[in-house]
Amino acid sequence: MNHAFPCGTLCLDFVGTLRARRNAMPLEKLATPGLLDDWFVESGMMDLEPGASEADVMVAVQLREAVYDLVAARLDGRPLPPEAVAEVNMHASGLPVTVRLGPDGVVRTGPVAQGLASLARETVQLVGGDDAALLRECARPECTQVYLDRSRGHRREWCAMRTCGNRVKAANYRARQHAEQA
């Protein structure tokens, strides 16, 4: 697998395709049409690769950044940026992923534009709905993944315990061990 899906929310996992966003050299996980195709299939949004082109990659990255701008505005308590709202709304007005019943069950297909429309619709629902209050950014300094905190006390700190949570806890343990030995 080329991609990770720690959030349980596809539009937020899509935002996470630019890793370590605040670093001098963030890692672009949608650098090629093949990686974009892989994202749609690995996420479970589509069962077949949509056949992305270089132009599709540019459009997808532009949408991803618009989604991030909206999420960041919600996180900071700022008004939603009009350019990002327009970009997401434009995509949300498109046709969503095609869902058909096949001999083996449900089959989800479509071109990249339909996948992006589905992501934009999910973004509209998230950013414009009650769940926007649950948005959090991972507390690990190197991570910029955004997620929904559905924990009981709304005190979740990491995008995923398995990755960032373990790294922070292990680093804290090593620091305590080092301090005790000094």
KASUL-V279575 format. One record per pair of residues at least 6 apart in sequence whose C-alpha atoms are under 7 Angstrom apart, sorted by the first residue. I is the first residue (numbers start at 1). GAP is how many residues later the second one is. D is the distance in Angstrom with one decimal. If there is no record, write none. Layout:
BEGIN
i = [I,I]
gap = [GAP,GAP]
d = [D,D]
END
This chain:
BEGIN
i = [3,5,6,6,6,7,7,7,10,11,11,11,12,12,14,15,15,15,16,17,17,17,18,18,18,18,19,19,19,19,20,20,20,20,20,21,29,30,30,32,32,33,33,33,33,34,36,36,37,37,37,37,38,40,41,41,41,45,46,46,47,47,47,48,50,50,50,51,52,56,60,63,63,66,66,66,67,67,67,69,70,70,70,71,73,73,74,75,75,88,91,91,91,92,92,92,92,93,94,94,95,95,96,96,96,96,97,97,97,97,97,97,98,98,98,99,99,99,99,100,100,100,101,126,134,134,134,135,135,135,135,136,136,136,136,137,137,137,137,138,138,138,138,138,138,139,139,140,140,140,145,146,147,149,158,158]
gap = [36,8,7,153,154,6,140,152,109,108,111,112,134,135,50,49,52,53,129,11,12,13,8,9,10,11,7,8,9,125,6,7,122,123,124,123,6,6,27,22,25,19,20,21,24,18,16,21,12,13,14,15,11,6,6,7,8,63,62,63,60,61,62,61,60,61,62,60,60,56,56,24,25,18,21,22,17,21,56,15,10,11,14,56,6,7,58,60,61,32,25,26,29,25,26,28,29,24,20,23,19,22,18,19,21,22,11,12,13,17,18,21,10,11,12,7,8,9,10,6,7,8,6,6,14,15,16,11,12,13,14,10,11,12,13,7,8,9,10,6,7,8,19,20,21,18,19,18,24,28,14,13,12,7,6,7]
d = [6.3,5.5,6.9,6.3,5.7,5.8,5.2,6.4,6.9,5.4,6.4,6.0,6.1,6.3,6.6,5.5,6.9,6.0,5.3,6.4,5.0,6.5,6.5,5.7,4.8,6.0,5.7,4.9,6.5,6.9,5.0,6.5,5.7,5.2,5.7,6.0,6.9,5.4,6.9,6.9,6.7,4.9,5.3,5.8,6.0,7.0,6.7,6.7,5.1,6.0,6.4,6.0,6.9,5.6,5.6,6.3,6.1,6.9,4.8,5.3,6.2,5.3,6.2,6.0,5.8,4.6,5.6,6.8,6.1,6.7,6.9,6.6,6.6,4.5,6.5,6.7,6.9,6.9,6.8,6.5,5.7,6.7,6.4,6.7,6.2,5.7,6.8,6.5,6.8,5.4,6.5,4.8,5.8,4.7,6.8,4.8,4.8,6.9,6.7,5.3,5.5,6.2,4.7,6.4,5.3,4.8,6.4,6.0,5.5,4.9,5.5,6.4,5.6,5.3,5.8,6.7,5.8,4.7,6.7,5.7,5.2,6.5,6.1,5.7,5.0,5.1,6.8,6.8,5.7,4.7,6.3,5.6,5.5,6.1,6.4,6.2,5.8,4.3,6.3,6.0,5.6,6.2,6.0,4.5,5.1,5.4,5.6,6.8,6.3,6.7,6.2,6.7,5.9,6.0,6.0,5.6]
END
